[in-house]
Amino acid sequence: MKDDTNKLARLRARFGDRSGGEIADPRFARVAAQLFSKDGTRVAPFAGHPTLLSAPARVMDPEVPDFSGLDVALIGMPMDMGVSNRPGARFGPRALRAIERIGPYNHVLDCLPVGDLRIADTGDVPFRSRFALEDSHADVERWITHVVEAGAVPLSVGGDHSISHPILRALGRDRPVGMIHIDAHCDTSGPFDGTRFHHGGPFRNAVLDGVLDPARTIQIGIRGSSEYLWEFSTASGMTVVHAEEITEAGLPGLIRRARDVVGAGPTYLSFDIDSLDPAFAPGTGTPEVGGLSTREALALLRGLKGLSLVGADIVEVAPQYDATTNTAQAGGQVLFELASLMCFSPAIASTGVGR
């Protein structure tokens, strides 16, 4: 009883009069220092102007955008003219901006991306048309080219998966990049209904354009009834990991395999929300049962720490098919994990591995 009384007295002496921001552990004190005011208050997560990851907003001139001084540019791409099933991913960026309490601290990777990086929500790509898909792809490529020329890394929120093709055209124009692609579908099919520009074929297009290296590309979580469409993946030399293989291989083995495939070279990371089982993310255009759980997806992403990521995207969140907002919540968390990985990417000069 005396020991319990002494312990309580010590705890009262140590913590009784502290504010929420007074934290002794140096690992956490640096986080609190960026979030708490001197009187121990924090900005309410539901207050103010909503931005991706609650990052600072930077307003862009649509004709002469200025991405200078940024490590990472968060970019919305509200366009879903390339879908083959249910539309609605155009509302993905807005849905992710509306989700509160994502981050700010990643306790697994021990980073605070909005504090550790020079990062901003730079708004949406200024699309010229709501109806011309190929013009919209040109708009994406132009916008990402501005980001690359400014020395920043693009972290994009779709929109349908066709946006990845013009992003890769901008990132891989000088040399093809590798890719970790987490999805239910390979997205390497040929033309549909007279066009090759759709969300089922961006990575076939990117390889044929010479901007994506298939030998340094791994596709994870593939499943469903469209296997007959994906022969280009194996024919070109991509590594394809079906969803049913993940249980047998285990996540540690899968992470090692992904890291071995992409190596130390420049790598793009593309995450389709339909890689998650519809139990976790029903709000998407082409749901496929038998997918990853959110816990598995986060563990997989966190295992990619230290890769040379030159860009990433999260796509296909279609919030109107989800009455619970779970899909947008999962998408927001994936976006946060992607931003966290950027804290350790050698492609970002001001951070790099071992920040």
URNORQUI-V947585 format. One record per pair of residues at least 12 apart in sequence whose C-alpha atoms are under 10 Angstrom apart, sorted by the first residue. I is the first residue (numbers start at 1). J is the second residue. Records with the same first field share a line. If there is no record, write none. Layout:
I: J, J
//
This chain:
18: 40
19: 36, 38, 39, 40, 41
20: 32, 36, 37, 39, 40, 41, 42
21: 33, 34, 35, 36, 37, 38, 39, 40, 41, 42
22: 36, 38, 39, 40
27: 107, 110, 111
28: 105, 107, 110, 111
30: 112, 115
31: 104, 105, 110, 111, 112, 115, 116
32: 105
34: 104, 112, 114, 115
35: 104, 115
44: 100, 101
45: 99, 100, 101, 102
46: 98, 99, 100, 101
47: 100
49: 97, 98
50: 94, 96, 97, 98, 99, 100, 121
51: 74, 93, 94, 96, 97, 98, 99, 100, 120, 121, 122, 123
52: 74, 75, 76, 93, 94, 95, 96, 97, 98, 99, 100, 102, 120, 121, 122, 123, 157, 332, 335, 336
53: 74, 96, 97, 98, 99, 100, 101, 102, 103, 104, 113, 114, 119, 120, 121, 332, 333, 335, 336, 339
54: 97, 98, 99, 100, 101, 102, 103, 104, 114, 120, 121
55: 74, 97, 104, 113, 114, 115, 118, 119, 120, 121, 122
56: 74, 114, 118, 119, 120, 121, 122
57: 74, 119, 120, 121, 122, 123
58: 73, 74, 119, 120, 121, 122, 123
59: 120, 121, 122, 123, 124
60: 122, 123, 124, 125, 126
61: 126
62: 124, 125, 126, 127, 143
63: 126, 143
64: 143, 146
65: 122, 143, 146, 147, 150
66: 122, 146, 147, 150
67: 119, 120, 122, 146, 147, 148, 149, 150, 151, 152, 153
68: 146, 147, 148, 149, 150, 151, 152
69: 118, 119, 150, 151, 152
70: 117, 118, 119, 120, 147, 150, 151, 152, 153, 154, 348, 350
71: 116, 117, 118, 119, 120, 147, 150, 151, 152, 153, 154, 342, 343, 347, 348, 349, 350, 351
72: 113, 114, 117, 118, 119, 120, 121, 122, 147, 151, 152, 153, 154, 155, 156, 310, 311, 339, 342, 343, 348
73: 118, 119, 120, 121, 122, 123, 144, 147, 148, 152, 153, 154, 155, 156, 311, 339
74: 119, 120, 121, 122, 123, 124, 153, 154, 155, 156, 157, 312, 313, 335, 339
75: 93, 120, 121, 122, 123, 124, 125, 143, 144, 147, 154, 155, 156, 157, 158, 313
76: 90, 91, 92, 93, 94, 96, 97, 121, 122, 123, 124, 125, 126, 155, 156, 157, 158, 159, 313
77: 89, 90, 91, 92, 93, 94, 123, 124, 125, 126, 127, 136, 140, 156, 157, 158, 159, 160, 163, 315
78: 90, 91, 92, 93, 94, 124, 125, 126, 127, 130, 157, 158, 159, 160, 163, 315
79: 91, 92, 93, 125, 127, 129, 130, 131, 133, 136, 137, 158, 159, 160, 161, 162, 163, 316
80: 92, 130, 131, 133, 136, 158, 159, 160, 161, 162, 163, 198, 199, 285, 315, 316, 318
81: 130, 131, 132, 133, 134, 136, 159, 160, 162, 197, 198, 199
82: 133, 134, 159, 160, 161, 162, 163, 195, 196, 197, 198, 199, 200, 201
83: 159, 160, 161, 162, 197, 198, 199, 200, 285, 286, 316
84: 160, 192, 198, 199, 200, 285, 286
85: 199, 284, 285, 286, 287
86: 283, 284, 285, 286, 287, 318, 321
87: 159, 160, 284, 285, 286, 316, 318, 320, 321
88: 159, 160, 283, 284, 285, 316, 317, 318, 319, 320, 321
89: 157, 158, 159, 160, 161, 283, 284, 285, 315, 316, 317, 318, 319, 320
90: 157, 158, 159, 160, 315, 316, 317, 318, 319
91: 158, 159, 316, 317, 318, 319, 320
92: 157, 158, 159, 160, 283, 284, 314, 315, 316, 317, 318, 319, 320, 327, 328, 331, 332
93: 123, 124, 156, 157, 158, 159, 314, 315, 316, 317, 318, 319, 328, 331, 332
94: 124, 157, 158, 319, 328
95: 317, 318, 319, 320, 325, 327, 328, 329, 331, 332
96: 157, 158, 317, 319, 325, 327, 328, 329, 330, 331, 332, 333, 335
97: 121, 328, 332
98: 328, 329, 332
99: 325, 326, 328, 329, 330, 331, 332, 333
100: 329, 332
101: 329, 332, 333
102: 329, 330, 332, 333, 334, 335, 336, 337
103: 332, 333, 336, 337, 340
104: 336, 340
105: 336, 340
106: 302, 336, 337, 340
108: 299, 302, 340
109: 302, 303, 305, 337, 340, 341, 343, 344
110: 340, 343
111: 339, 340, 341, 343, 344, 355
112: 336, 339, 340, 343
113: 336, 337, 338, 339, 340, 341, 342, 343, 344
114: 336, 339, 340, 343
115: 343
116: 340, 342, 343, 350, 351, 355
117: 339, 340, 342, 343, 348, 350, 351
118: 152, 343, 350, 351
119: 152, 153, 155, 339
121: 155, 156
124: 140, 143, 156, 157, 158
125: 139, 140, 141, 142, 143, 144, 156
126: 139, 140, 143
127: 139, 140, 143
133: 162, 163, 197, 198
134: 166, 195, 197, 198
136: 163, 166
137: 162, 163, 164, 165, 166, 167, 197
138: 163, 166, 167, 169
139: 166, 167
140: 163, 164, 165, 166, 167, 169, 170
141: 163, 164, 165, 166, 167, 168, 169, 170, 171
142: 166, 167, 169, 170
143: 166, 167, 170
144: 156, 166, 167, 168, 169, 170, 171, 311
145: 166, 167, 168, 169, 170, 171, 173
146: 170
147: 170, 171
148: 170, 171, 310, 311
149: 170, 171
151: 347, 348, 349
152: 310, 311, 347, 348, 349
153: 171, 309, 310, 311, 312, 342, 347, 348
154: 167, 171, 309, 310, 311, 312, 313
155: 269, 270, 310, 311, 312, 313, 314, 335, 338, 339, 342
156: 270, 311, 312, 313, 314, 315, 335
157: 271, 312, 313, 314, 315, 316, 317, 331, 332, 335
158: 272, 313, 314, 315, 316, 317, 318
159: 199, 313, 314, 315, 316, 317, 318
160: 198, 199, 200, 272, 284, 285, 314, 315, 316, 317, 318
161: 187, 198, 199, 200, 201, 202, 203, 270, 271, 272, 313, 314, 315, 316
162: 187, 196, 197, 198, 199, 200, 201, 202, 203, 205, 315, 316
163: 197, 198, 199, 202, 313, 315
164: 199, 201, 202, 203, 206, 268, 269, 270, 312, 313, 314, 315
165: 197, 198, 199, 201, 202, 203, 204, 205, 206, 207, 209, 211, 212
166: 202, 205, 206, 211
167: 202, 206, 211, 268, 311, 312, 313
168: 202, 203, 205, 206, 207, 209, 210, 211, 212, 268, 311, 312
169: 205, 206, 207, 209, 210, 211, 212
170: 211
171: 211, 212, 266, 267, 268, 310, 311
172: 206, 209, 210, 211, 212, 213, 266, 267, 268, 310
173: 209, 210, 211, 212
174: 210, 211
175: 210, 211, 212, 213, 266
176: 206, 207, 209, 210, 211, 212, 213, 214, 216, 265, 266, 267
177: 206, 207, 210, 211, 212, 213, 214, 215, 216, 217, 262, 265, 266, 267, 268, 309, 310
178: 211, 212, 213, 214, 215, 216, 217, 218, 261, 262, 263, 264, 265, 266, 267, 268, 269, 308, 309, 310
179: 203, 212, 213, 214, 215, 216, 217, 218, 219, 238, 258, 261, 262, 265, 266, 267, 268, 269, 270, 309, 310, 311, 312
180: 216, 217, 218, 219, 220, 239, 258, 259, 261, 262, 267, 268, 269, 270, 271, 301, 304, 309, 312
181: 203, 217, 218, 219, 220, 221, 222, 240, 258, 268, 269, 270, 271, 272, 275, 312, 313
182: 218, 219, 220, 221, 222, 241, 269, 270, 271, 272, 273, 274, 275, 276, 292, 297, 300, 301, 314
183: 219, 220, 221, 222, 223, 242, 243, 270, 271, 272, 273, 274, 275, 276, 288, 291, 292, 315
184: 219, 220, 221, 222, 223, 224, 226, 242, 243, 271, 272, 273, 274, 275, 276, 277, 286, 287, 288, 289, 290, 291, 292
185: 199, 200, 201, 219, 220, 221, 222, 223, 224, 225, 226, 227, 229, 230, 242, 272, 274, 275, 286, 288
186: 200, 201, 202, 203, 204, 218, 219, 220, 221, 222, 223, 226, 227, 229, 230, 231, 232, 233, 238, 240, 241, 242
187: 199, 200, 201, 202, 203, 204, 205, 219, 222, 226, 229, 230, 232, 233
188: 200, 201, 202, 203, 204, 205, 206, 207, 229, 230, 231, 232, 233, 234
189: 201, 202, 203, 204, 205, 226, 227, 228, 229, 230, 231, 232, 233
190: 202, 204, 205, 229, 230, 231, 232
191: 205
199: 316
200: 229, 230
201: 229, 230, 232
203: 217, 232, 233
204: 230, 232, 233, 236
207: 232, 233, 236
208: 236
212: 267, 268
213: 236, 237, 238, 262, 267
214: 232, 233, 234, 235, 236, 237, 238, 239, 261, 262
215: 234, 236, 237, 238, 239, 261, 262
216: 237, 238, 239, 258, 259, 260, 261, 262, 263, 265, 266, 267
217: 233, 236, 237, 238, 239, 240, 258, 261, 262, 267, 268, 269
218: 233, 237, 238, 239, 240, 241, 257, 258, 259, 260, 261, 262, 269
219: 233, 238, 239, 240, 241, 242, 258, 270
220: 239, 240, 241, 242, 243, 245, 246, 254, 258, 271, 275, 292
221: 240, 241, 242, 243, 244, 245, 246, 274, 275, 276, 277, 290, 291, 292, 297
222: 240, 241, 242, 243, 244, 245, 275, 288, 290, 291
223: 241, 242, 243, 244, 275, 288, 289, 290, 291
224: 242, 243, 286, 287, 288, 289, 290, 291
225: 288
238: 261
239: 257, 258, 261
241: 254, 257, 258
242: 291
243: 275, 290, 291, 292
244: 290, 291, 292
246: 291, 292, 296
247: 292
250: 296
251: 296, 297, 299, 300, 303
252: 299, 300, 303
254: 300, 303
255: 299, 300, 301, 302, 303, 304
256: 303, 304
258: 300, 303, 304
259: 303, 304, 305, 306, 307
262: 307, 308
263: 307, 308
264: 306, 307, 308, 309, 346
265: 307, 308, 309, 310, 346, 347
266: 307, 308, 309, 310, 311, 345, 346, 347
267: 307, 308, 309, 310, 311, 312, 345, 347
268: 307, 308, 309, 310, 311, 312, 313
269: 301, 304, 309, 310, 311, 312, 313, 314, 338
270: 311, 312, 313, 314, 315, 338
271: 297, 301, 312, 313, 314, 315, 316, 331, 334, 335, 338
272: 284, 313, 314, 315, 316, 317, 331, 334
273: 285, 286, 287, 292, 314, 315, 316, 317, 318, 327, 328, 330, 331, 334
274: 286, 287, 288, 289, 291, 292, 315, 316, 317, 327
275: 287, 288, 289, 290, 291, 292, 293, 294, 297
276: 288, 289, 290, 291, 292, 293, 294, 295, 296, 297, 327, 330
277: 289, 290, 291, 292, 293, 294
278: 290, 291, 292, 293, 322, 327
279: 291, 292, 293, 294, 326, 327
280: 292, 293, 294, 326, 327, 329, 330
281: 293, 294, 317, 318, 319, 321, 322, 324, 325, 326, 327, 328, 329, 330, 331
282: 317, 318, 319, 320, 321, 322, 323, 324, 325, 326, 327, 328
283: 316, 317, 318, 319, 320, 321, 322, 323, 324, 325, 326, 327, 328
284: 315, 316, 317, 318, 319, 320, 321, 322, 327, 328
285: 316, 317, 318, 319, 321
286: 316, 318
294: 330, 331, 333, 334
297: 330, 334, 337
298: 330, 333, 334, 337, 338
299: 337
301: 334, 337, 338, 340, 341
302: 337, 338, 340, 341
303: 341
304: 338, 341, 344, 345
305: 337, 338, 340, 341, 342, 343, 344, 345, 353, 354
306: 341, 342, 343, 344, 345, 346, 347, 352, 353, 354, 355
307: 341, 342, 344, 345, 346, 347, 352, 353
308: 341, 342, 344, 345, 346, 347, 348, 352, 353
309: 338, 341, 342, 343, 344, 345, 346, 347, 348
310: 342, 345, 346, 347, 348
311: 338, 339, 342, 345, 347
312: 335, 338, 339, 341, 342
313: 334, 335, 338
314: 331, 332, 334, 335, 338
315: 331, 335
316: 331
317: 329, 330, 331, 332
341: 353
343: 355
//
